[in-house]
Amino acid sequence: MPLRPAETGVWIAIATISMTFAALTSAMVVRGSAAPDWRHFRLPPLLYVNTVVLLASSAVLEAGRRRRAAGLVRITFGLGFLFVAGQVVAWRQLAAQGLFLATSASSAFFYVFTALHGLHLLGGLGGLAYVLRRFGTAGRGPAPVAALGAAALYWHFMDVLWLYLLVLLAFRV
């Protein structure tokens, strides 16, 4: 089955985002391996709760995609927003411990990784908002199959990327 233009664009975005995070990962590993000033710290437990929220949002979106249900896409949008809000709370928890962007190289990488992921997730929320507009008023319009499929692909990638980042950060910072 040939790719639709929207899906092709998403695959290009996925490749670009992957390369960006691969480069940052490489920089973090090199910096952390050779640095006596690397400061390890405990990740806020809220990050694990946020992970469950993000995974749930992906499951709900997949159900919405299969059923072409605007209501489930709306729930995904809300869960995605909740994830981003949870990230902000996690940053505040770290700040309360005295860990800021400029505190150490490890905290800088933490903030850069999570902020960059959060920005990309906000882009995914924009895609979901576009899909919801395409559904029409009260979700009674025709299902925007191509847009919904592209948005779901991107959203699922954001889940996989977050799982990668969580494991990386848990073992490196």
C-alpha positions, 0 to 999 in steps of 0.5 A: 500500500503506498504511503499517503503524503501526510504519512510521508511527512510524518516519517520524514519528521520521525527521521529528523527527530530521531537523528536529533535525539541520537546526536544529543544522546551521543553528546550526553554519553561522551560528556558523562563518561569523561567528566568528574563533575557529572552529578547523578540525581534521582528522577522525580517519580512523577515521570513514571506516572506521566509515562503511564498517562502517555501510554494510555493516551496512545492506546486511546488514540489507537482505539479512536483511529480504528473506530474513527471516533472523535471522542477518543481523539479528544481524550487523547488530546486531554491526556497529552496535555496532562502529560505536558503539565506533569512534565512541568510539575516534575521540573518544578520538583527538581528545581525545589531540590536545587537542580536547574538547567545550569546546575550541572551537565547531567541536569542540563541534559535532563532539561534539554531532553525532556523540554525537546520531547515536550515541544515535539509532543505539543506539535503532536497536540497541534496535529490532534487539534487539526484532526479534531477540526477535520471531524467537524462540529461535535465530531459528527463530520466524516472521519479524516482517515489520512490525517488521523493515521498520520497523527496516530503514527506521530503520537505513537512515535512520541511514546516510543521516544519517551520510553527511550528517554526515560530509560536513558535518563534513569541510567545516565543522570 
